[in-house]
């Protein structure tokens, strides 16, 4: 599996532009630009080790507007990414057949979305609104383990909740 394959797959699904908003929901709070966030260093070595990541397996990638790192760990592979596509861009394509699931949610109080591209449920990405970019925590467990050792969506959200307080905040 190539580094950033989930994000690159997701990126390939996006098209330029956003559809009109149908919902009467209030606008989400303003988010500061996270385009300079380094997802490879946002968690400390100690935090990554506590998550079960093997630090010496880090692979950096920069493909198709997706920049980040991937680590092998037990019992999962972790990817932390910054993507040139916005959260709104992903949301506009929520019904793309490549997405097995797409659910809007929040990470702490910041807008986000959980999406899956694997029909077996062994891989999940938690997107976080980063203003002009989106940030992603992707967790993949081996698909041959049944039942999986962890819920990849729950773990991706948990890790995203660790990261979110470190992201730039909008000026008040």
Secondary structure, DSSP 8 states (H G I E B T S, - for coil): --TTHHHHHHHHH--SS-----------------TT--TTTSS-HHHHHHHTB-GGG-EEEEETTEEEEEEEBSSEEEEEEEESS-HHHHHTTTT-TT-SEEEEEEETTEEEEEEE--TTS-EEEEEEEETTEEEEEEEEE-TT-SS-SS-HHHHHHHHHHHHHTTS-----
